[in-house]
Amino acid sequence: MRRRGFLVAGAAAGSGLLVGCGVSPRARLGEAADFAAGPGEVALNAWLKIAEDGRVTVAAPRAEMGQGVHTALALLVAEELEADWARVAIQPTPVGALYANTALLLNASPFEMDDEGWGARTTGATLQWAGRALSLHATGGSSSVRDAWGPLRLAGATARSLLLQAAAQRWSVPVTECRAEGGKVVHSPSSRELGYGALAATAATLTPPADVPLKDPARFRLVGQAGVPRLDGAARVTGRTVYGTDVRVPGLRFAAIRHAPTLGGGVVSFDTAPTLRRPGVQAAFALEAQSAVVVVADSFWRADQALEAALAAGAVVWRAGPHEGLSTATLRQQLQTALQGPDQGTGFRSEGDAEAALAAAGRRIEAVYEVPFLSHAALEPVNCTAQMADGQVTLWCPTQVPILARLQAARTARVWPSKVTLHMTALGGGFGRRLEVDMVDEAVAIAQRLPGVPVQLQWTREEDFRHDRYRPAAMASFRAALDATGRPQAWENRVAAPSVTQSFSDRLVGLATPAVPDKFQAEGAFDLPYAIPHVSVRQLLCKTPVPVGYWRSVGHSYNAFFTECFLDELAAAAGQDPLTYRRGLLERHPRHRAVLDLAAQKAGWGTPLPAGRARGLALHASFGSICAQVAEVSLENGAPRVHRVVCAVDCGVVVHPDSARAQVEGAVAFGLTAALMGEITVKDGRVEQASFAQQDVLRLAQMPSVETHFVPSARPPGGLGEVGVPPIAPAVVNALAVLTGQRIRRLPIRLAG
């Protein structure tokens, strides 16, 4: 066990949280009363209910942001229940411990994904228990299906058993003569049938069996099958899906907001008199605690135009704050100083003696890599609708963290959380931005000024860019020692970046929290799968006034770029093929090697390419899954053009293949956008980018052909929503190194003239 893993496992055992096996699926079945049944419905446990007409409704505690999670969760229940997929629907659940995401905190484990030792199991069990104890009702970390795999399958299987018992009782036959299929129970000898709707009421009176066998995956008819339609497909195509900005309730008013333009700035004054005389304007005021000014009107356009006019007329006086002179150059210098300084930071991995091996090496390779701050830039801008009346708060909000949204609303309104009602909407993109609750704080603060009036707060695109919680800028230094055959004998990696966890915690509690080692900053660096005798990976935390937050794939998003590009440098120095070089270092990780081989085979690695093209590859494990990518790249007018990306993924059982492929393809587009053009810069204490005109996104004509291949597996599902992001940047950069001879060590990619 590595030092870091020993400390975490020891702390878990010593804290009294050790529960051995985490939270069992049976403990999460709940009671029928936990899932409120409407007229003509019968709940059989906390996860499903059946209507008289046989329609099955599945509880959906996770946020749907286009990833297809509602379909995946429903599939797990429907598979074991033997339901008719055409008669399955979903319903959001209330916030509570029963529906907590017990897999989310597994991402904080410092152990490698394939580690099944005592320390890894103990830590995992403790983290799952903590997620349940904290009622961690949240969607993120590619954890939704991982969390649901056990409890939702068991919920469906238990309900199926009760329905079989009910039918056997009705017919006075042995239950062994009955089978469930397509939403009904069939008596095999007589071919009699009863639909689930006719049996549900009786089934609800029976005692659930203590031990229900789950289906053999070889018998799955829905899970893993291509072509199963998404539950939300028709609504999205026809525009019936309700996002946060689609909310319309009686008496709704619209709020526009502008925040202090400099980091750490505030409001000195707001002369509201001229604004209040404009047509449709109902209110105008400053939110001092939020460092912002607000206008409320009968339409968002009127509110936004009134606020723009007030700013243009000088009606708002801003306080610059302490960071007026901050620039990207200053922030970069802080990272460089951290890397070069005497502070050794936190050791996240230490094997052998890397320092001694480097000192004795005849051949050393050194490099420094860098990435910038990045915005989330979700298609749907930040928004939240709030109403405060009679001491009650009602929210309509596209959020990834309903538990935190409710707590923040209660804190802002100074009421108990039980006084907050939250209505979840669909999310027009999350990517980690909607793990934040600043929009809830602001919407409730505005609603307090207009008692009884529902107010929809919407940020403009400019506000969304300039006041995001950004993916951290990061810098990494490497030193490696090669033996006479070119094989690495020592690997030293120092990663400098702000702590996402500390920045998030500071905002959550409203004051500075202690600086502690942050696994999310070092993930993807310390869990390197390659067999190298002497390894040292150290984390250096750099405090920054730029607010940073969780961004799709978090630390993996930059550490994959750092490690996979540097490994390619070692292969080049050794004069070896990058695929062969990696394969030789993966003896201890056959799953990783299988994924790498599949990607290479499907991409035609080693076969001739058209003139002017080159291939690059990258391999990275994250969120319980492994992804390898091969990118085919050329130059067009001196700029990189990615023509084809071949992805191989081992994510365990693939629950819904169509959504799974879409997630990988979307991750490639997301990661490629960041690699080619993503960058947030600061000048005079202000974020410079304000729209897609200044930080573009990949256009349809630039999108490469993406092929996704899944490794067949009977393992429980791993994460999928984020795993396709980390490998794309290094795969492209490694291809460019072959094509141009230039080694790009800083993103976004800019080739030397």
C-alpha positions in Angstrom: 0.0 0.0 0.0 1.2 3.5 -0.8 1.8 5.9 1.9 -1.1 8.1 1.0 -3.5 5.2 0.8 -2.3 3.9 4.2 -3.0 7.3 5.8 -6.6 7.5 4.4 -7.4 3.9 5.3 -6.0 4.3 8.8 -8.0 7.5 9.3 -11.2 5.7 8.2 -10.7 2.9 10.6 -9.7 5.2 13.5 -12.7 7.4 13.0 -15.2 4.7 13.8 -16.8 5.0 10.3 -15.6 1.6 9.2 -18.5 -0.4 8.1 -16.9 -3.2 6.1 -19.1 -3.4 3.1 -20.4 0.1 2.7 -24.1 0.5 2.1 -25.7 -2.7 0.9 -28.3 -2.6 -1.9 -30.9 -4.2 0.4 -30.5 -1.4 2.9 -31.4 1.1 0.2 -34.6 -0.6 -1.0 -36.6 1.6 1.4 -40.4 1.2 1.9 -43.3 1.7 -0.4 -44.3 4.8 1.6 -41.0 6.5 0.6 -42.2 6.8 -3.0 -45.4 8.7 -3.0 -48.1 7.0 -5.0 -50.7 8.9 -6.9 -54.3 7.9 -7.6 -54.4 4.5 -9.1 -50.8 3.8 -8.3 -49.2 1.3 -6.0 -45.5 1.6 -4.8 -43.8 -1.7 -4.2 -40.6 -0.1 -2.7 -38.9 3.2 -2.7 -37.8 2.9 -6.4 -40.9 1.9 -8.4 -44.6 2.1 -8.5 -47.2 0.5 -10.8 -50.4 2.1 -12.1 -53.6 0.2 -12.6 -53.0 0.3 -16.4 -49.6 -1.4 -15.9 -47.5 1.7 -16.4 -44.3 1.5 -14.3 -42.8 4.6 -12.8 -39.2 4.6 -11.7 -37.7 6.9 -9.1 -35.0 9.1 -10.6 -32.8 10.9 -8.0 -30.2 12.1 -10.5 -30.1 15.2 -12.6 -30.7 14.7 -16.3 -28.4 17.0 -18.3 -28.4 15.2 -21.6 -26.3 12.2 -20.5 -29.2 9.8 -20.5 -29.1 9.0 -16.8 -32.9 8.7 -16.5 -33.0 6.1 -19.2 -30.1 4.2 -17.6 -31.7 4.1 -14.2 -35.1 3.0 -15.5 -33.4 0.3 -17.6 -31.9 -1.3 -14.5 -35.3 -1.5 -12.9 -37.1 -2.6 -16.0 -34.6 -5.3 -16.8 -35.0 -7.1 -13.5 -38.8 -6.3 -13.3 -39.3 -7.7 -16.8 -41.3 -4.6 -17.6 -42.7 -3.5 -20.9 -40.2 -0.7 -21.9 -42.9 1.1 -23.8 -44.8 1.5 -20.5 -41.9 2.8 -18.3 -41.6 6.4 -17.1 -39.5 8.2 -14.5 -40.3 10.6 -11.7 -37.8 12.9 -9.8 -37.4 12.0 -6.1 -37.3 14.3 -3.0 -34.0 15.0 -1.3 -33.1 12.4 1.3 -30.6 9.8 2.6 -32.4 7.0 0.8 -31.7 8.5 -2.6 -28.2 9.7 -1.7 -25.4 9.0 -4.2 -23.2 6.6 -2.3 -20.7 6.3 -5.2 -19.9 10.0 -5.6 -17.3 10.1 -2.8 -15.6 7.0 -4.2 -13.9 9.5 -6.6 -12.0 10.8 -3.5 -10.3 7.4 -2.9 -6.5 7.6 -3.4 -6.4 3.9 -4.5 -6.0 2.7 -8.1 -9.3 1.5 -9.7 -8.3 -2.2 -9.8 -6.9 -2.2 -6.2 -9.0 -4.8 -4.3 -6.8 -4.9 -1.2 -8.0 -4.3 2.3 -7.1 -0.6 2.3 -9.0 0.1 -0.9 -12.1 -1.8 0.2 -12.1 -0.2 3.6 -11.7 3.3 2.2 -14.4 2.6 -0.4 -16.9 1.3 2.1 -16.3 4.3 4.4 -16.8 6.8 1.6 -20.0 5.1 0.6 -21.3 5.1 4.1 -20.4 8.8 4.4 -22.3 9.6 1.2 -25.4 8.0 2.7 -24.9 9.6 6.1 -24.6 13.1 4.5 -27.7 12.5 2.3 -25.4 13.3 -0.7 -28.2 13.9 -3.2 -26.0 14.9 -6.1 -25.1 14.1 -9.8 -21.5 14.3 -10.7 -18.2 12.4 -10.9 -19.6 9.9 -13.4 -21.1 8.1 -10.5 -24.9 7.8 -11.1 -25.0 4.3 -12.7 -22.2 3.1 -10.5 -24.4 4.0 -7.5 -27.6 2.6 -9.0 -26.3 -0.7 -10.3 -27.0 -2.7 -7.1 -30.1 -1.0 -5.5 -32.1 -0.4 -8.6 -31.6 -3.9 -10.0 -32.6 -5.3 -6.6 -35.6 -3.1 -6.5 -36.8 -4.4 -9.8 -36.1 -8.0 -8.9 -37.8 -7.7 -5.5 -40.9 -6.2 -7.1 -40.9 -9.0 -9.8 -40.8 -11.6 -7.0 -43.8 -10.0 -5.2 -45.8 -9.9 -8.5 -45.1 -13.5 -9.1 -46.3 -14.4 -5.6 -49.4 -12.4 -6.1 -50.2 -14.1 -9.4 -49.6 -17.6 -7.9 -51.8 -16.7 -5.0 -54.6 -15.5 -7.3 -54.4 -18.7 -9.4 -53.7 -21.0 -6.5 -50.6 -22.5 -8.2 -47.0 -22.9 -7.2 -45.0 -19.8 -7.9 -42.4 -21.9 -9.7 -45.0 -22.3 -12.5 -45.2 -18.6 -13.1 -42.8 -16.3 -15.1 -42.6 -12.6 -15.6 -42.3 -11.1 -19.1 -43.2 -7.9 -20.8 -45.1 -6.4 -18.0 -47.2 -9.4 -17.1 -47.1 -12.7 -15.2 -47.7 -15.8 -17.2 -48.7 -19.2 -15.8 -46.6 -21.6 -18.0 -48.8 -24.7 -17.9 -52.1 -22.9 -18.7 -50.8 -19.8 -20.5 -53.0 -17.6 -18.3 -51.8 -14.0 -18.0 -52.2 -11.1 -15.6 -50.8 -7.7 -16.2 -48.7 -6.0 -13.5 -51.4 -3.4 -13.0 -53.9 -6.1 -11.9 -51.4 -7.6 -9.5 -49.8 -4.6 -7.9 -52.2 -4.0 -5.1 -52.0 -7.6 -3.9 -48.2 -7.6 -4.3 -47.9 -4.6 -2.0 -49.5 -6.6 0.8 -46.9 -9.4 0.6 -43.7 -9.6 2.5 -40.6 -9.1 0.3 -38.4 -12.2 0.2 -35.1 -12.0 2.1 -33.0 -13.2 -0.8 -33.9 -12.4 -4.4 -31.5 -13.6 -7.2 -30.6 -11.1 -9.8 -30.6 -12.0 -13.5 -27.6 -13.4 -15.2 -26.3 -10.7 -17.5 -26.3 -13.2 -20.3 -30.1 -13.1 -20.1 -30.4 -9.3 -20.3 -33.0 -8.2 -22.9 -32.8 -4.4 -22.3 -29.5 -3.6 -20.6 -26.7 -3.5 -23.0 -28.9 -3.7 -26.1 -28.6 -1.2 -28.9 -31.7 0.5 -30.2 -33.6 0.8 -26.9 -35.2 4.3 -27.2 -34.4 6.9 -24.6 -37.3 7.9 -22.3 -36.7 11.6 -22.9 -35.9 11.4 -26.6 -39.2 12.5 -28.0 -39.6 15.4 -25.5 -36.1 16.7 -26.4 -36.7 16.4 -30.2 -40.1 18.2 -30.0 -39.0 20.9 -27.6 -41.2 19.7 -24.7 -38.3 19.3 -22.2 -38.4 21.9 -19.5 -35.1 23.5 -18.7 -34.5 26.1 -16.0 -35.1 29.0 -18.3 -38.3 27.4 -19.6 -40.0 27.7 -16.2 -43.2 29.7 -16.3 -45.4 30.1 -13.2 -48.2 32.7 -12.5 -46.9 36.2 -11.7 -43.4 35.4 -12.9 -40.9 38.3 -13.1 -37.4 38.2 -14.6 -34.1 39.4 -13.1 -30.9 40.5 -14.8 -27.7 40.7 -12.9 -24.2 42.2 -13.2 -21.4 41.3 -10.9 -18.4 43.5 -10.0 -16.1 43.3 -13.0 -12.9 42.8 -11.0 -12.1 39.7 -9.0 -12.9 40.4 -5.3 -14.6 43.7 -6.2 -17.9 45.0 -4.9 -20.7 47.6 -5.2 -20.2 51.1 -3.9 -23.5 52.6 -5.1 -26.4 52.1 -7.5 -28.5 55.1 -8.5 -31.7 53.3 -9.3 -34.1 56.2 -9.9 -33.7 56.4 -13.7 -33.9 52.6 -14.0 -37.1 52.4 -12.1 -38.8 54.8 -14.5 -38.2 52.5 -17.5 -41.1 50.5 -18.9 -41.8 47.2 -17.3 -39.2 47.6 -14.5 -40.5 46.5 -11.1 -37.4 46.8 -9.0 -33.7 47.7 -9.0 -31.2 47.3 -6.2 -27.7 46.2 -5.2 -26.9 42.8 -3.7 -23.9 43.8 -1.5 -23.2 40.3 -0.2 -23.1 39.0 -3.8 -21.2 42.0 -5.2 -23.8 42.5 -7.8 -26.6 44.8 -9.0 -30.0 43.6 -10.2 -33.0 44.8 -12.2 -36.3 43.0 -12.1 -38.9 43.5 -14.9 -41.8 41.9 -16.7 -39.4 40.3 -19.3 -35.8 39.4 -19.2 -35.1 41.6 -22.2 -36.5 44.6 -20.5 -34.6 43.8 -17.3 -31.3 43.3 -19.1 -31.7 46.4 -21.3 -32.4 48.5 -18.2 -29.4 47.2 -16.5 -27.2 47.9 -19.5 -28.5 51.4 -19.7 -27.8 52.0 -16.0 -24.2 50.8 -16.5 -23.7 52.9 -19.6 -25.0 56.0 -17.8 -22.6 55.4 -14.8 -25.4 54.7 -12.4 -23.4 51.9 -10.8 -20.1 52.6 -9.0 -17.9 49.6 -8.5 -15.2 48.9 -5.9 -12.1 47.5 -7.6 -11.1 45.2 -4.7 -7.7 43.8 -3.8 -6.9 42.1 -7.2 -7.1 45.0 -9.6 -3.6 44.5 -10.9 -3.9 40.7 -11.3 -2.9 39.2 -14.7 -2.4 35.9 -16.3 1.4 36.5 -16.3 1.3 36.9 -12.5 -0.8 33.7 -12.1 1.6 31.8 -14.3 4.6 33.1 -12.3 3.0 31.8 -9.1 2.8 28.3 -10.6 6.3 28.4 -11.8 7.6 29.6 -8.4 5.8 26.7 -6.7 7.4 24.2 -9.0 10.9 25.6 -8.6 10.6 26.5 -4.9 11.8 24.5 -1.9 8.3 23.5 -0.7 7.9 19.8 -1.3 4.1 19.9 -1.0 2.3 16.6 -0.4 3.6 13.2 -1.5 0.8 11.4 -3.2 2.9 8.5 -4.4 6.4 7.4 -3.4 7.9 4.1 -4.5 11.5 3.2 -4.4 13.9 6.2 -4.4 13.3 8.4 -7.4 15.8 11.1 -6.4 18.6 8.6 -6.0 17.8 6.9 -9.3 17.7 10.2 -11.1 21.0 11.3 -9.6 22.6 8.0 -10.7 21.0 7.9 -14.2 23.1 8.2 -17.3 20.2 9.5 -19.3 17.6 11.9 -18.0 14.6 13.6 -19.7 13.0 16.7 -18.3 10.0 18.8 -19.2 7.4 21.3 -17.9 3.8 21.2 -19.1 1.0 23.8 -18.6 -2.7 24.3 -19.0 -4.8 27.5 -18.6 -8.0 28.3 -16.7 -11.1 27.0 -18.5 -14.8 28.0 -18.3 -17.7 25.6 -18.3 -19.7 27.5 -21.0 -22.7 25.2 -20.8 -25.3 25.9 -23.5 -27.9 27.0 -20.9 -26.6 30.0 -19.0 -26.7 30.0 -15.2 -30.3 30.5 -13.9 -32.6 29.8 -11.0 -36.2 30.7 -10.2 -37.2 31.5 -6.6 -40.3 32.6 -4.7 -40.5 33.4 -1.0 -43.9 33.6 0.6 -45.1 33.1 4.2 -41.8 31.8 5.4 -41.6 29.2 2.6 -39.1 29.1 -0.2 -39.9 27.5 -3.6 -37.2 26.9 -6.1 -37.2 25.8 -9.8 -33.6 25.1 -10.5 -31.4 23.1 -13.0 -28.9 21.9 -10.4 -26.6 18.9 -10.0 -26.8 19.2 -6.2 -30.4 19.5 -4.9 -29.2 18.8 -1.3 -26.8 21.8 -1.4 -29.3 24.0 -3.4 -31.9 23.4 -0.7 -29.4 24.1 2.1 -28.2 27.3 0.4 -31.7 28.5 -0.1 -32.5 27.9 3.6 -29.3 29.7 4.7 -30.0 32.8 2.4 -33.6 33.0 3.5 -32.8 32.2 7.1 -35.4 29.4 7.3 -35.1 25.7 8.1 -34.4 23.4 5.1 -37.8 21.8 5.6 -39.3 25.1 4.5 -37.6 24.9 1.1 -39.4 23.1 -1.8 -37.2 22.3 -4.8 -38.4 21.5 -8.3 -35.7 20.0 -10.5 -35.7 20.9 -14.1 -33.6 19.5 -16.9 -30.1 20.9 -17.3 -28.8 22.4 -20.5 -25.4 21.2 -19.7 -23.7 20.8 -16.3 -20.0 19.9 -16.6 -19.6 20.7 -12.9 -20.8 24.3 -13.1 -24.1 23.3 -11.6 -22.5 21.7 -8.6 -22.3 25.3 -7.5 -25.2 27.1 -5.7 -24.3 30.8 -6.2 -27.3 31.1 -8.5 -29.6 29.8 -5.7 -28.1 32.3 -3.3 -28.7 35.2 -5.6 -32.2 34.1 -6.7 -33.4 33.7 -3.1 -31.8 37.0 -2.1 -33.7 38.7 -5.0 -37.0 36.9 -4.1 -36.7 38.2 -0.5 -36.9 41.8 -1.9 -40.2 40.9 -3.6 -42.3 38.8 -1.2 -44.7 36.5 -2.9 -43.4 37.2 -6.4 -41.7 34.3 -8.3 -38.5 35.7 -9.9 -36.4 34.0 -12.6 -32.8 35.0 -12.4 -30.8 34.5 -15.6 -27.2 35.3 -16.2 -26.1 36.6 -19.6 -23.5 34.8 -21.6 -21.0 37.5 -20.7 -21.7 37.1 -17.0 -21.4 33.3 -17.4 -18.0 33.6 -18.9 -16.6 36.3 -16.7 -17.9 35.0 -13.3 -17.5 31.2 -13.7 -15.9 28.9 -11.2 -13.1 27.9 -13.6 -11.1 24.7 -14.2 -7.8 25.5 -12.5 -4.7 26.5 -14.4 -2.0 24.0 -13.7 1.7 23.3 -14.3 3.7 20.1 -14.0 7.4 19.4 -14.0 8.8 16.0 -14.9 12.1 14.2 -14.6 12.7 10.7 -15.8 15.6 8.3 -16.0 16.0 5.8 -18.8 18.1 2.7 -18.8 20.2 1.4 -21.7 17.1 -0.1 -23.4 15.1 3.1 -23.0 12.9 1.8 -20.3 12.0 4.3 -17.5 13.6 3.5 -14.2 12.6 6.7 -12.4 9.7 9.1 -12.7 9.4 12.3 -10.8 6.3 14.5 -11.2 5.4 17.7 -9.4 1.9 19.2 -10.1 1.2 22.8 -9.1 -2.4 24.0 -9.2 -5.1 25.6 -7.0 -7.2 23.3 -4.9 -10.7 22.8 -6.3 -11.9 21.3 -3.1 -10.7 24.1 -0.9 -12.1 26.8 -3.3 -15.5 25.0 -3.4 -15.5 24.5 0.4 -14.7 28.2 1.0 -17.8 29.2 -1.1 -19.9 26.5 0.5 -19.3 27.5 4.1 -18.8 31.2 3.4 -15.3 31.5 4.9 -11.7 30.3 4.4 -11.3 26.6 5.1 -8.0 24.9 6.0 -5.7 23.9 3.2 -5.4 20.2 3.0 -4.1 17.8 0.4 -6.5 17.6 -2.5 -6.8 14.3 -4.3 -8.8 15.9 -7.1 -5.8 18.1 -8.0 -3.5 15.1 -8.3 -5.8 12.5 -9.7 -4.5 11.0 -13.0 -0.9 11.8 -11.9 -0.3 9.6 -8.8 -2.3 6.7 -10.1 -0.1 6.2 -13.1 -0.5 2.5 -14.3 2.9 2.1 -15.9 5.5 -0.2 -14.2 8.4 2.1 -13.1 10.6 1.1 -10.2 11.1 4.5 -8.7 8.2 6.9 -8.7 7.6 10.2 -6.9 4.4 12.3 -7.4 4.0 15.4 -5.3 1.2 18.0 -5.1 1.8 21.7 -4.7 -1.2 23.8 -3.9 -1.3 27.4 -5.0 -3.9 29.7 -3.6 -5.5 31.9 -6.3 -8.0 34.7 -6.2 -9.5 33.2 -9.4 -12.5 31.1 -8.2 -12.0 27.5 -9.3 -14.4 24.6 -9.4 -15.1 21.1 -10.6 -14.9 20.8 -14.4 -15.7 17.8 -16.5 -13.1 15.2 -15.4 -11.5 17.5 -12.9 -7.8 16.8 -12.3 -7.8 14.1 -14.9 -8.5 16.7 -17.5 -4.9 18.1 -17.2 -2.9 15.3 -15.6 -3.7 13.0 -18.6 -2.3 15.6 -20.9 0.8 16.0 -18.7 1.6 12.3 -18.2 0.6 10.9 -21.6 2.6 13.5 -23.5 5.6 13.1 -21.3 5.5 9.3 -21.7 5.4 9.9 -25.4 8.6 12.0 -25.0 10.2 9.0 -23.3 9.2 6.7 -26.1 10.6 9.1 -28.6 13.9 9.4 -26.6 14.1 5.6 -26.5 13.5 5.4 -30.2 10.4 3.1 -29.7 6.9 3.0 -31.1 4.6 4.7 -28.6 2.2 1.7 -28.6 4.9 -0.8 -28.0 6.5 1.3 -25.3 3.2 1.6 -23.4 2.4 -2.1 -23.7 5.8 -3.0 -22.2 5.0 -1.0 -19.1 1.5 -2.4 -18.5 2.4 -5.9 -17.3 0.6 -5.3 -14.0 -2.5 -3.9 -15.7 -3.9 -6.3 -18.3 -7.2 -4.3 -18.5 -5.4 -1.2 -19.5 -3.4 -3.1 -22.1 -6.5 -4.7 -23.5 -8.1 -1.3 -24.0 -5.0 0.1 -25.5 -4.8 -2.8 -27.9 -8.4 -2.5 -28.9 -8.0 1.2 -29.8 -4.8 0.6 -31.7 -6.4 -2.3 -33.7 -9.5 -0.4 -34.6 -7.5 2.6 -35.6 -5.2 0.6 -37.8 -2.1 1.6 -35.8 1.0 1.1 -37.9 -0.7 1.0 -41.2 0.0 3.7 -43.8 -1.9 7.0 -43.7 -2.5 9.5 -46.4 0.4 12.0 -46.9 0.3 14.8 -44.4 -1.4 12.8 -41.6 -0.1 11.3 -38.4 -1.5 9.3 -35.5 -1.1 9.9 -31.8 -2.5 7.8 -28.9 -3.2 8.3 -25.2 -4.4 6.0 -22.4 -6.0 7.1 -19.2 -8.1 5.6 -16.4 -10.6 7.7 -14.5 -13.9 7.3 -12.6 -13.6 3.5 -12.5 -13.2 3.1 -16.3 -10.3 3.1 -18.8 -10.2 4.9 -22.1 -7.7 4.9 -24.9 -7.9 7.1 -27.9 -6.1 7.3 -31.2 -6.3 10.6 -33.1 -5.5 11.1 -36.8 -4.3 14.7 -37.4 -3.2 16.9 -40.3 -2.4 20.6 -40.8 -4.8 22.9 -42.6 -3.5 26.4 -43.2 -0.9 25.8 -40.5 -3.5 24.8 -37.9 -4.3 21.3 -36.5 -7.2 19.4 -38.1 -8.4 16.3 -36.3 -10.0 13.9 -38.9 -10.7 10.8 -36.9 -10.7 9.7 -33.3 -10.9 6.0 -32.3 -11.9 5.4 -28.7 -11.8 2.1 -26.8 -13.4 2.0 -23.4 -13.6 -0.5 -20.6 -16.4 0.8 -18.4 -17.8 -2.6 -17.2 -21.3 -3.4 -18.3 -22.6 -0.8 -20.8 -26.2 -0.2 -19.7 -27.4 1.8 -22.7 -25.0 1.6 -25.6 -26.5 4.4 -27.6 -26.2 6.9 -24.7 -22.8 5.5 -23.9 -21.5 6.2 -27.4 -23.0 9.7 -27.4 -21.3 10.4 -24.1 -17.9 9.4 -25.4 -18.5 11.4 -28.6 -19.6 14.4 -26.6 -16.5 14.1 -24.4 -14.2 14.1 -27.4 -15.9 17.3 -28.7 -15.7 18.9 -25.2 -12.0 17.9 -24.7 -11.0 18.9 -28.2 -12.6 22.3 -27.8 -10.5 22.8 -24.7 -7.3 21.5 -26.4 -7.6 23.6 -29.5 -9.1 26.9 -28.3 -10.0 26.9 -24.6 -8.4 29.5 -22.4 -9.5 32.0 -19.8 -7.1 34.9 -19.2 -7.0 37.7 -16.7 -5.9 41.3 -17.2 -6.2 44.2 -14.7 -8.1 41.8 -12.3 -10.7 41.0 -14.9 -11.5 37.9 -17.0 -11.0 39.0 -20.6 -13.2 36.5 -22.4 -16.9 37.3 -22.5 -18.5 35.2 -25.2 -17.9 32.4 -27.7 -16.5 35.0 -30.0 -13.5 35.2 -27.7 -13.4 31.6 -26.6 -14.8 29.6 -29.5 -16.2 26.0 -29.4 -15.7 23.3 -31.9 -17.9 23.8 -35.0 -19.7 21.0 -36.8 -17.3 21.3 -39.8 -14.3 20.8 -37.4 -15.8 17.8 -35.6 -13.8 14.6 -36.4 -15.3 11.2 -37.1 -15.5 9.4 -33.8 -15.6 5.7 -33.4 -16.3 4.1 -30.0 -15.6 0.5 -29.1 -16.5 -1.0 -25.7 -14.5 -3.9 -24.2 -17.1 -6.7 -23.4 -17.3 -7.0 -19.7 -19.4 -8.5 -16.9 -17.9 -6.1 -14.3 -20.3 -3.6 -12.6 -20.5 -0.3 -14.5 -17.7 2.3 -14.1 -18.2 5.9 -14.9 -18.6 7.1 -18.4 -19.7 10.8 -18.7 -16.2 12.1 -18.2 -13.7 9.4 -19.2 -13.5 10.4 -22.8 -12.3 14.0 -22.0 -8.8 13.3 -20.6 -7.1 11.3 -23.4 -8.1 13.6 -26.4 -5.6 16.4 -25.8 -2.6 14.2 -25.4 -3.6 12.0 -28.3 -3.8 15.1 -30.6 -0.5 16.6 -29.3 1.3 13.3 -29.6 0.1 13.1 -33.3 1.3 16.6 -33.9 4.8 15.7 -32.5 5.0 13.0 -35.2 3.6 15.3 -37.9 5.6 18.4 -37.2 8.5 17.5 -34.9 7.2 20.0 -32.4 6.5 19.0 -28.8 3.6 21.0 -27.6 3.8 21.4 -23.8 1.2 24.1 -23.3 -2.5 24.3 -24.1 -4.4 25.5 -26.0 -2.4 24.1 -28.9 -0.4 26.7 -30.7 2.2 25.7 -33.3 5.3 27.6 -33.8 5.3 29.5 -37.2 
